[in-house]
Amino acid sequence: MKFWQKSLVAAALTAATLAQAAEVNVYSGRQEELLKPMLDKFSKETGIKVNLITGKPDELISRMQSEGRNSPADLLISTDVGRLYRAEVQGLLQPIDSKVLTDAIPAALRDPKQQWFGLTKRARPIMYVPGKVKPEQLSSIEDLADPKWKGKICVRSSDNIYNQSMVAALIAQLGEEKTQAWANGFVKNFAQPPKGGDRDQIKAAAAGVCDIAIANTYYLGGMFDDAGDKAAAEAVKVFWPNQQDRGAHINISGAGVAKHAPNKAEAIKLLEYMVKPESQSWYAVTNHEYPVVADVKWSQRLESFGQFKAEQLQLSTLGELNAKAIQVMDKAGWK
Ligand SMILES: [Fe+2]
């Protein structure tokens, strides 16, 4: 091949690479239906094709780890800060410097090292059965360790990350010793050995197994939309704990750009798109999650759960204290 021929081939290759570059590979621990319409809109507006791979968050993290430098992943989307933190400490993410993201997302809801960003807020309040419990009897999460609640509480198992993060938040704010004492008492108040997911705790309360369930708000919201679960959803009410002190426990779903992202610029564009007010309100309406961006309207359902004061913790702490939280739960005999 002559030199000019080689140059032509090289130019053609560069053009091909550029044409292909307008895409982004998303590894998502969130279900497809909770993302796809927003991603389609993003593609339409930007011309960037989104290749979506969904799976269990922990499996996607392992997959990125085994793929190493060859991983096609650009963006990892996950629920719960505990998992995003895990991906970060395993070296799977990279810091992103974006004024759009830091301006839109409150500092407590994103990584201080800028490796992950909260995209939606979720809350884990107390849900109670009116008629069996009066709201005046409820106050804080701490109070649920009191023997007066013996046999009255439904909550899922300790291998669930939402519970691990909730306990990590207690350790951060009360210290390990007090949290251990709390966990010991709390476990004694379980109505049954933990089983099933958050929805199952609400259903158990509705069925009379317990008077109080601990669950994330979007599960309750989703049950109202689901004909089969609507009656159970109507049987409980939300109580916001710790409103006189630090606020109710919250968590996030969020995302981070992969360490070896082949399409880093597109991944950042997508992240920035997800904090636009339209995207934020779409999330809130579709999955009953709270926007991370200020001044975005809540869905009617979220409004019906009421306003609340949220914990102000830097959420990366929940990842840092995850192992300790698991220890505390184990010691307390939380199955
Ligand atoms: Fe969930």
Boltz pocket constraint, residues with backbone or C-beta under 6 A from the ligand:
constraints:
  - pocket:
      binder: B
      contacts: [[A, 79], [A, 216]]
      max_distance: 6.0
